[in-house]
Amino acid sequence: MGEKNREKLNALSSNLLGIYVSELFKKQKLREIPEEKKEQLRALVNDLKAQTDAFLEDMNTLKNVDNKKKTNSSTGTNESPLQSMVKKRREEKAKKAQEDTNPE
C-alpha cells in the first residue's frame, strides 16, 4: 500500500511541476523569467530527481533482499548470511571446546 501511495505522490509531483513549467513559459519567455523563478524551477527539478533516485534505490534494495531470501530458501534456510556465519562460528567454538575437554 505504501508503494502505491509513493507512486501516486511522484505522479502528482511530476504533474504539478509540468503545470508550473508550462504556465511559466506561457506567461514569459525564458530570458524574461526572473532569476528567483529560475532558481525555484531548478530546486523543483532537483527535488524530483532526488525523489526518483531514492525510489529507485529503495526498489533495488527490496529486489536484493528478495533475491537473498530466494537464495536462502533454495538452500533450505531462512537465515541471513550474517546469521549463518555466527552460527558456524558458534558450532566451531563448541566443537573446539569439546575437543579440548575430551582429549583422546
N, C-alpha and C positions, 0 to 999 in steps of 0.2 A: 504494500500500500504506500509506503514512504517513497519508493522508487517512482511510482506512478505520479505522485504529487510533485516530486522533483522535476519530472519531465514536463508536467503542466506548467510549473513555475518557470522553467527555462524557456518554454514556448511563449509564455506570456511576456517574459522579459525581452525576448527577441522581437516579438510583435510590437511592444511599446517602443523599443529602440528604432524599429523600422518606421513607425508612425512619426516619431520625433524627428528623425533624419529627413523624411520626406517633407514634413511641414516646414522644417528649417530651410530646405532647398527651394521650396515653393515661394517662401517669403523673401529670401535673399539669395544673391549669387554667392558662391564660395568665397570670393575675395572680399565681399562685403560683410561677411559674418564676423561679429566681434570676437576677439581673442578669448573672452570668457566663455562664449558658447562653444568655440572650438575645443577648449580645454574640457568642458563638460562632456562633449562628444567623445573625446579621447578617453576620459575616465569611464564612460559607459562601455566603450568598446573593450577596454582593459578589464573591466569588471566581468563582462560577459565571457571574455576569454578565460579569465581565472575560474569562473564557474564551470565552463566547459572542460577545462583541464582537470579540475577537481573531480568532476563527474566521471571523466574517462579513467582517471586514476583509481577511483572507487570501483569502477566496473572491472578494471584489470586486477585489482586486489581480490575482489569477490571471485573472479574467474580462477585466480591462482589458488585461493582457498578451496574452491570446489574441485579443482584438479588434484590437490593434495589429498582431499577427502576420498576422491575416487581411487587414487593410488593406494591409500591406506586400506580402503575397503577391499581392494583387489588382493591385497596381501593378507587379508583376514583380520586386520587390527583396526581399531578406531583410535589409535594413539597418534599424536603428532610426532614428528621426528625427534624433538627435544625429549618428549616423554619416553620414547624408545631408547634414546641414549642414556637417560638417567636410570631406566630400568635395567639396562645392560650393565652399567657400572655397578649398580647395587648387587646384581647377581654375581658379577666378578669378585666384588669385595667379600660377599658372603662365602663364595667358593674358596677364596684365598684364606679367609678366616677359619673355615672348616678344615682346610688342609694344614694350617698352622697348628690347630688344636689337636688334630688327629694324625700325627706323623706315623708313617707305616714303616 
